[in-house]
Amino acid sequence: MPGPQGHGSVLKRRTGWEGTPERREDRVGGTDQGDQAGRKERAGRPPGRVRRLATPLGILAAVAAAFAYVGSVDPNESGHYPVCPLLKLTGVLCPGCGGLRSAHAFIHGDLGAALEANAIATVGYFLFAVVWGLWLVRAWRGQPLRIGLAPVWWWGVGAVLLIFTVVRNLPFGSALAP
């Protein structure tokens, strides 16, 4: 029965690692040939740390580009962005309504206006920054980002979003409306 380094294992396909040097000699006919073959295989790939950081840095670049666009094209002026479909069809503010205005104010350093436009989105920007920082540190160390939240946390997030949506649509919750 092949172990984790057996033929066709995921570890071997992803990393090229075939076990200890003694086991590698048996499979490829000597240490020198095995090292040369490994170097040829890895020659076109970037180093491990660069590959591990590519995804978090790519996500940061995409988010930064989106924020740069929202920062340069003011959502407070009509005609630049589409209207929220739920708001247009029903007149009900969804949890995301005011999110673009919140992002625009956040980018320009007006935290008060960002909170007024959409408090949940503003908290989400900070939460994203914390999770992204954790992801970057773990990727740098070669560890996977695993945030295992129990279902009760997901239900809690859903309940907060639902309460936020209901309250911002009631007369006494007009302070939460954009």
Solvent accessible surface area in square Angstrom, and as a share of the most:
residue,aa,sasa,rsa
1,M,231,1.03
2,P,91,0.57
3,G,44,0.43
4,P,97,0.61
5,Q,31,0.14
6,G,7,0.06
7,H,144,0.64
8,G,49,0.47
9,S,20,0.13
10,V,78,0.45
11,L,69,0.34
12,K,56,0.24
13,R,158,0.58
14,R,180,0.66
15,T,68,0.40
16,G,34,0.33
17,W,107,0.37
18,E,31,0.14
19,G,2,0.02
20,T,67,0.39
21,P,70,0.44
22,E,114,0.51
23,R,100,0.37
24,R,65,0.24
25,E,77,0.34
26,D,125,0.65
27,R,78,0.28
28,V,53,0.30
29,G,59,0.57
30,G,23,0.22
31,T,56,0.33
32,D,110,0.57
33,Q,108,0.48
34,G,10,0.10
35,D,51,0.26
36,Q,101,0.45
37,A,48,0.37
38,G,13,0.13
39,R,148,0.54
40,K,159,0.67
41,E,126,0.56
42,R,119,0.43
43,A,84,0.65
44,G,78,0.75
45,R,94,0.34
46,P,63,0.40
47,P,94,0.59
48,G,28,0.27
49,R,108,0.39
50,V,87,0.50
51,R,105,0.38
52,R,94,0.34
53,L,22,0.11
54,A,58,0.45
55,T,79,0.46
56,P,1,0.01
57,L,83,0.41
58,G,38,0.37
59,I,71,0.36
60,L,66,0.33
61,A,63,0.49
62,A,62,0.48
63,V,45,0.26
64,A,54,0.42
65,A,63,0.49
66,A,56,0.43
67,F,50,0.21
68,A,64,0.50
69,Y,122,0.46
70,V,15,0.08
71,G,11,0.11
72,S,88,0.57
73,V,32,0.19
74,D,37,0.19
75,P,23,0.14
76,N,97,0.50
77,E,98,0.44
78,S,113,0.73
79,G,77,0.74
80,H,89,0.40
81,Y,46,0.18
82,P,124,0.78
83,V,94,0.54
84,C,33,0.20
85,P,95,0.60
86,L,74,0.37
87,L,59,0.29
88,K,152,0.64
89,L,151,0.75
90,T,84,0.49
91,G,52,0.50
92,V,61,0.35
93,L,26,0.13
94,C,26,0.16
95,P,45,0.29
96,G,49,0.47
97,C,9,0.05
98,G,8,0.07
99,G,15,0.14
100,L,73,0.37
101,R,90,0.33
102,S,0,0.00
103,A,9,0.07
104,H,27,0.12
105,A,12,0.10
106,F,61,0.25
107,I,66,0.34
108,H,116,0.52
109,G,65,0.62
110,D,73,0.38
111,L,83,0.41
112,G,42,0.41
113,A,36,0.28
114,A,0,0.00
115,L,78,0.39
116,E,122,0.54
117,A,12,0.09
118,N,1,0.00
119,A,27,0.21
120,I,52,0.26
121,A,23,0.18
122,T,1,0.01
123,V,91,0.52
124,G,29,0.28
125,Y,37,0.14
126,F,104,0.43
127,L,110,0.55
128,F,75,0.31
129,A,57,0.45
130,V,104,0.60
131,V,51,0.29
132,W,37,0.13
133,G,26,0.25
134,L,82,0.41
135,W,60,0.21
136,L,47,0.23
137,V,69,0.40
138,R,72,0.26
139,A,8,0.07
140,W,126,0.44
141,R,161,0.59
142,G,40,0.38
143,Q,76,0.34
144,P,69,0.43
145,L,55,0.27
146,R,193,0.70
147,I,83,0.42
148,G,81,0.78
149,L,74,0.37
150,A,50,0.39
151,P,96,0.60
152,V,106,0.61
153,W,161,0.56
154,W,154,0.54
155,W,195,0.69
156,G,33,0.31
157,V,72,0.41
158,G,37,0.36
159,A,46,0.35
160,V,83,0.48
161,L,62,0.31
162,L,116,0.57
163,I,108,0.55
164,F,16,0.07
165,T,22,0.13
166,V,75,0.43
167,V,39,0.22
168,R,4,0.01
169,N,56,0.29
170,L,70,0.35
171,P,121,0.76
172,F,156,0.65
173,G,5,0.05
174,S,76,0.49
175,A,88,0.68
176,L,57,0.28
177,A,28,0.22
178,P,61,0.38
